[in-house]
Amino acid sequence: MTISKEHLPAPSRRSVVTAAGVVSLAAALAACGGSEDGDGYGSDPAAEQKPDSADNTDDTEEAGGGAGGAVLAKTSEIPVGGGKIFKDAGVVVTQPTEGEFKAFSNRCTHKQCPVTSVEGGTINCPCHGSKFAVADGSVQASPAAKPLPPAEITVDGDSIRLA
C-alpha cells in the first residue's frame, strides 16, 4: 500500500513546539562550544567581533631565538594593570604591577570560548560574561567557576617569550 501526502496526519502543535525547542537548544549549545575550524568563536556573532583596541590583542608572533620559545612581545607593550592577548599562541600576558608579568590560557574555563579583551583589571570573555583577574587568573565574574590556567613565560631583558 502506498501512502500519499494527503493521507498523512498534520503534525500536532506539541510536535512543532518540541522540534523548535530542540533546534534552539542545539543552536545554543553550538554557540557555547566553539567551532571546528579552530577559531574558537563558535556561531555567536557577538563573539566574532574582534576588539578594536590594539593594546588588547595581537595575532602575530615574532620569530625568536635564544632561550625559550618565540618572542611574544616587548615588556613595554604590556600595560601595567592590564594585558595583551596572543590568540595564535593561546595565551594572555598581563602586568599586574610594574615589572611583574603573568601569563594564562586564553580560553575561558566556562565553555572554552577565547577571551577577547583585557580591561579594568580583568581578562574578559564575551560569550557569557566571565571575567578573570589580571594578577592571578582568578574568577571575578561568573559563570566560570575555575580560574584561568597559568601559562609559562620567561622575561629576558625586554622580551617576553613562551617558556
KAJO-V360296 format. One record per residue. N is the residue number from 0. PSI is psi in whole degrees, 0 to 359 (999 if undefined). NEAR is the number of other C-alpha atoms within 8 Angstrom. Layout:
BEGIN
{{N	PSI	NEAR} {N	PSI	NEAR}}
END
This chain:
BEGIN
{{0	134	2} {1	134	3} {2	127	6} {3	169	6} {4	327	5} {5	337	4} {6	354	6} {7	137	7} {8	150	4} {9	146	4} {10	146	6} {11	161	6} {12	319	6} {13	317	6} {14	317	8} {15	315	9} {16	318	8} {17	315	8} {18	319	8} {19	321	8} {20	320	8} {21	317	8} {22	318	8} {23	317	8} {24	317	8} {25	319	8} {26	319	8} {27	318	8} {28	323	8} {29	321	11} {30	325	12} {31	331	11} {32	358	10} {33	185	14} {34	165	12} {35	339	6} {36	2	5} {37	358	6} {38	345	8} {39	3	11} {40	350	12} {41	212	13} {42	16	9} {43	109	10} {44	326	6} {45	324	7} {46	335	10} {47	345	8} {48	122	6} {49	144	6} {50	147	9} {51	3	4} {52	121	6} {53	342	7} {54	344	9} {55	330	12} {56	157	13} {57	123	9} {58	6	7} {59	153	7} {60	140	10} {61	146	8} {62	135	6} {63	155	7} {64	188	7} {65	207	4} {66	143	4} {67	193	9} {68	206	9} {69	148	11} {70	122	13} {71	315	12} {72	168	11} {73	148	10} {74	328	9} {75	344	6} {76	349	8} {77	113	14} {78	143	11} {79	131	10} {80	4	11} {81	210	15} {82	187	16} {83	139	16} {84	134	15} {85	88	15} {86	312	10} {87	327	7} {88	346	6} {89	27	9} {90	161	12} {91	128	12} {92	131	13} {93	163	16} {94	83	17} {95	316	13} {96	160	8} {97	125	6} {98	356	5} {99	119	7} {100	136	10} {101	158	14} {102	147	12} {103	162	13} {104	148	12} {105	13	13} {106	124	10} {107	139	14} {108	356	10} {109	298	10} {110	17	7} {111	20	10} {112	149	15} {113	140	10} {114	151	12} {115	357	13} {116	157	12} {117	107	14} {118	146	8} {119	30	6} {120	8	10} {121	155	12} {122	125	15} {123	135	13} {124	125	14} {125	342	10} {126	312	10} {127	6	6} {128	10	10} {129	146	16} {130	144	13} {131	143	14} {132	137	12} {133	336	16} {134	321	8} {135	3	6} {136	6	13} {137	154	9} {138	127	14} {139	336	9} {140	133	9} {141	169	9} {142	352	8} {143	141	12} {144	344	8} {145	148	8} {146	163	10} {147	136	14} {148	140	7} {149	153	9} {150	154	9} {151	126	8} {152	162	10} {153	147	9} {154	118	10} {155	102	7} {156	241	4} {157	15	8} {158	136	11} {159	126	13} {160	155	14} {161	139	11} {162	999	7}}
END
